[in-house]
Each structure stands twice: as structure tokens, then as C-alpha cells.
Amino acid sequence: MSSFLHGCRYFILPLLITLMALTVIQVTEASWQIWDEIIRQLPYWLLSIAAAMALQFNRSRLAYLALLLLVFYVSKQSSAQVFTTLNNYSDELFIGGSILISWFAFIKDRGLVSSHGILRALGIIIGLGLGFIWLEAVEHFQAAIIANSPVSMTYQALTLVPIMFCFVFVLFRAIWRANLVNTSILTTLGIWIFYYLQPDTFPLAVLLSSLAVIYLFTILIDSYFLAYRDELTGLASRRALYNLVLSLGRKYSVAMLDIDHFKKFNDTYGHDVGDQVLRLVAAKMARVSGGGKVFRYGGEEFTIVFPRKDAQTILDDLEDVRESIEDYRIVLREDKRQNKSNTQAKAKRSKSRNAKTKTVSVTISIGVAERLGGESFDQAMKRADLALYRAKKKGRNQICL
Ligand SMILES: Nc1nc2c(ncn2[C@@H]2O[C@H](COP(=O)(O)OP(=O)(O)OP(=O)(O)O)[C@@H](O)[C@H]2O)c(=O)[nH]1
């Protein structure tokens, strides 16, 4: 359930916000028509800024999309011969554009000026070319397809077949790999299809400006997560901890948590298994009750800050975390490369049917300190660290005040 809610953050919320924004624009149509000239200029500025920001923050797929949409907008606004000719192929461009947008959902962000850049330029030409090829094919074989199709097919429906596939693929991609960039690409495809089917509902300038704003938000929020989230565990990082310190009041408690004998664990099972265990242990810590805020301090050390709580009141919350980790049997896939001495280690082999998995468990030690009057955060942390040291000395897998 929690991973579902986590996915919602990246997937459902941006879509809802886009829908709400478009509804507001529609409802307030009368007022924004006064700003017609400004609105018509907006996509030039916003899409250019979005492309520049996307490049700066290495979100090259959004940069490509912003640039392509900018070219599209210029083609719609310009009366130059080359663009008016292009506008005669709007069906082909629509299908090619849909294929192109969908393709961006499946490739990685790579540098624009690199060998990947050349491949992507080729991809763009091929994607657009496919739109022409599909319509040529439909025109050529429509009689045969319509005659042999089990359901009644019109020419119009046939042209839309690749779009439906594109939308389903991109939708699944956005659900499967929920992140803001994939949701932005899905939104782009949705708006692209919407514009083709309902060209008069919203002016193109409004739709493209909305997309540019979505790209800008995606880049900003992504950068925030990059700066303040720990990549391995998904927890808030040490930088986020020191950000929180700025807003802490006078009363709080801080706990330092450390996985016991983690060096030995790494040596026994390998660094990759160690990483896997760090992620799972972090997920258990993230469920701490009592309003605790969890951070990865560094390595196998974690910090939990309890604003407005004294040390005695949080002991039960921390004990729950310690117990849940102690009781957690972590199932690992058998690593065929492991040598014999490793297999003699503490891991308990599961008696599962195919014996291809094994279970391991770890424990944690916890040191707690309550902020004393006049003390700085670093001083309180230092005392929590000393308490952690005592917990280790006393035999580990316990909490010390
Ligand atoms: N897999 C993995 N290991 C890490 C990571 N960060 C730190 N470590 C390992 O964590 C281990 C910490 O070891 P020590 O500080 O000696 O402590 P310990 O073995 O846990 O022993 P005690 O704390 O005394 O119980 C080192 O082997 C680090 O390599 C990481 O991100 N991934």
C-alpha cells in the first residue's frame, strides 16, 4: 500500500494538477482572452526556458520535447512557405509526433552533444517518418484491412490505431516506472492527442505554456529530491537533516542508529547484498512512530529526530524499530558466485522449495539524547553518538540513553 501511495506522488498527483489547471483555464476563459497577445508570446519564452533548464539539469528528454514543441509552435504561427507546406501534413505529423513522444518515455537521458545526440536526432526523423509510412500504408491497404477486420473499422479509426498503442504503452510505463519525467511525457502525449482531436477547446499557446510549466516544475522538484534524498535508501539525506535543524524548536530528541557488525556482513555477503539490506532496514526505520523524522546520516548510520519530544517518550517508538529489524528475515537470492567460506557464515538457509533463496537478519544499536537547555544540535547529536557507543559496548542490539 505504501509503495502505491509513493507512486501516486509521481504519477496521479501531477496528472490531477494538470487537469485542474486546464479546468481553471477553461472556466476563466473570458478573463485571459484580454491577455491574448501576451499569451501568444508565452510558449516562445517558457519552452525556451524549459529547454535550457532541462539541459542544465541533464533532463535531455524534456529538453528535446520542449525544443520540438517550440518548433511545432513556430510552424503554427509562421506564414513561411516551408511551414504552410508542413501544415498540409497535419495527420502525418500528429501520428509521427505521438510515436516520437512515446519513444522518449522509453529512452534514457543522455547528453545532447554526444554520439547519443546523433542517434536521438535519427530517432526523431524515424519517429516522424513512421507517421507518414503508417498513413501511406493505411491508404494503400485500407480496403483489404476493412474487409478482413473482425470489427467494423473506418479510415479515421485505422489512422488512430498507433496513437492508442502509444498511449497505452506510455501509460503503463508511467505507472510501472513512476517518476515525474515519465508523468510529464504522459501528460505531453495526452495534451498532444487532445489538441489533435479537439483543436478549438484551448488555444495551442495555453496548452504549450502549461506543458512548459509542467517541465519546469518537474526539473525543480527532481533537483530538490536529488539534493535532499539519499539515492540508495530513498530516505532524506544529511543535507535535509541540517535543513530541518533550522526549523527545530527548543525541545527535541535525537537518536543515532547504526547497523551492528555491518562490515562483517559486507565481507560475508558482498557489497551489493549490503546495499539491499541497507534499503530494507531503512524502509523499516521510515515507519517509526511518534512523529520521528528519519535521515540517512552516512554509511550504515541513521538519525531520527523527534521534534517536541523528550527522550523517555520516544523509547517505545525506537524499541519498536529495533525489534522490527531484529525480527525481519530478509530473503536474498542465492548468489552463485559466492565462495564456500562465505556460505559458512551466519546466514540461515531457508528450506524453501527450490533452495535458491536464503534468509539473513541484522540488528541495530541506538543511542538517544534529549536536547538540554542552551545546547546546539551538534552537541545533542554528539551525546546521542556517545550513547550509541555505549550501546555497542554493552553488546549491541539495544538502546542506550
Ligand atoms: N553495502 C554498503 N556498505 C556500506 C555502505 N556505507 C558504509 N558501508 C559499510 O559499513 C561498514 C561499517 O563498518 P564499521 O564502521 O567498522 O562498523 P560495523 O562493522 O558495523 O561494526 P559496529 O558498528 O561496531 O557494530 C563498512 O564496511 C562500510 O564499507 C553502503 O552504502 N553500502
The ligand as an SDF file (V2000), in Angstrom:
LIG
                    3D

 32 34  0  0  0  0  0  0  0  0999 V2000
   26.9870   -2.1490    1.2780 N   0  0  0  0  0  0  0  0  0  0  0  0
   27.2740   -0.9840    1.8060 C   0  0  0  0  0  0  0  0  0  0  0  0
   28.1160   -0.8730    2.8440 N   0  0  0  0  0  0  0  0  0  0  0  0
   28.3810    0.3250    3.3790 C   0  0  0  0  0  0  0  0  0  0  0  0
   27.7910    1.4920    2.8930 C   0  0  0  0  0  0  0  0  0  0  0  0
   28.2320    2.5430    3.6240 N   0  0  0  0  0  0  0  0  0  0  0  0
   29.0810    2.0370    4.5480 C   0  0  0  0  0  0  0  0  0  0  0  0
   29.1470    0.6930    4.4160 N   0  0  0  0  0  0  0  0  0  0  0  0
   29.9630   -0.2500    5.1630 C   0  0  0  0  0  0  0  0  0  0  0  0
   29.5900   -0.2530    6.5120 O   0  0  0  0  0  0  0  0  0  0  0  0
   30.6930   -0.7860    7.2640 C   0  0  0  0  0  0  0  0  0  0  0  0
   30.8140   -0.0220    8.5700 C   0  0  0  0  0  0  0  0  0  0  0  0
   31.7400   -0.7030    9.3390 O   0  0  0  0  0  0  0  0  0  0  0  0
   32.2040   -0.2220   10.7770 P   0  0  0  0  0  0  0  0  0  0  0  0
   32.0600    1.2670   10.8950 O   0  0  0  0  0  0  0  0  0  0  0  0
   33.5490   -0.8030   11.0200 O   0  0  0  0  0  0  0  0  0  0  0  0
   31.1840   -0.8040   11.7670 O   0  0  0  0  0  0  0  0  0  0  0  0
   30.5000   -2.2240   11.9060 P   0  0  0  0  0  0  0  0  0  0  0  0
   31.1750   -3.3130   11.1640 O   0  0  0  0  0  0  0  0  0  0  0  0
   29.0730   -2.0250   11.5660 O   0  0  0  0  0  0  0  0  0  0  0  0
   30.6720   -2.5430   13.4210 O   0  0  0  0  0  0  0  0  0  0  0  0
   29.9120   -1.9230   14.6370 P   0  0  0  0  0  0  0  0  0  0  0  0
   29.3450   -0.6210   14.2100 O   0  0  0  0  0  0  0  0  0  0  0  0
   30.9400   -1.7650   15.6920 O   0  0  0  0  0  0  0  0  0  0  0  0
   28.8510   -2.8980   15.0270 O   0  0  0  0  0  0  0  0  0  0  0  0
   31.9370   -0.6500    6.3820 C   0  0  0  0  0  0  0  0  0  0  0  0
   32.3410   -1.9300    5.9430 O   0  0  0  0  0  0  0  0  0  0  0  0
   31.4270    0.1300    5.1710 C   0  0  0  0  0  0  0  0  0  0  0  0
   32.0210   -0.2870    3.9610 O   0  0  0  0  0  0  0  0  0  0  0  0
   26.9200    1.3770    1.7680 C   0  0  0  0  0  0  0  0  0  0  0  0
   26.3480    2.3600    1.2610 O   0  0  0  0  0  0  0  0  0  0  0  0
   26.6850    0.1270    1.2760 N   0  0  0  0  0  0  0  0  0  0  0  0
  1  2  1  0
  2  3  2  0
  2 32  1  0
  3  4  1  0
  4  5  2  0
  4  8  1  0
  5  6  1  0
  5 30  1  0
  6  7  2  0
  7  8  1  0
  8  9  1  0
  9 10  1  0
  9 28  1  0
 10 11  1  0
 11 12  1  0
 11 26  1  0
 12 13  1  0
 13 14  1  0
 14 15  2  0
 14 16  1  0
 14 17  1  0
 17 18  1  0
 18 19  2  0
 18 20  1  0
 18 21  1  0
 21 22  1  0
 22 23  2  0
 22 24  1  0
 22 25  1  0
 26 27  1  0
 26 28  1  0
 28 29  1  0
 30 31  2  0
 30 32  1  0
M  END
$$$$
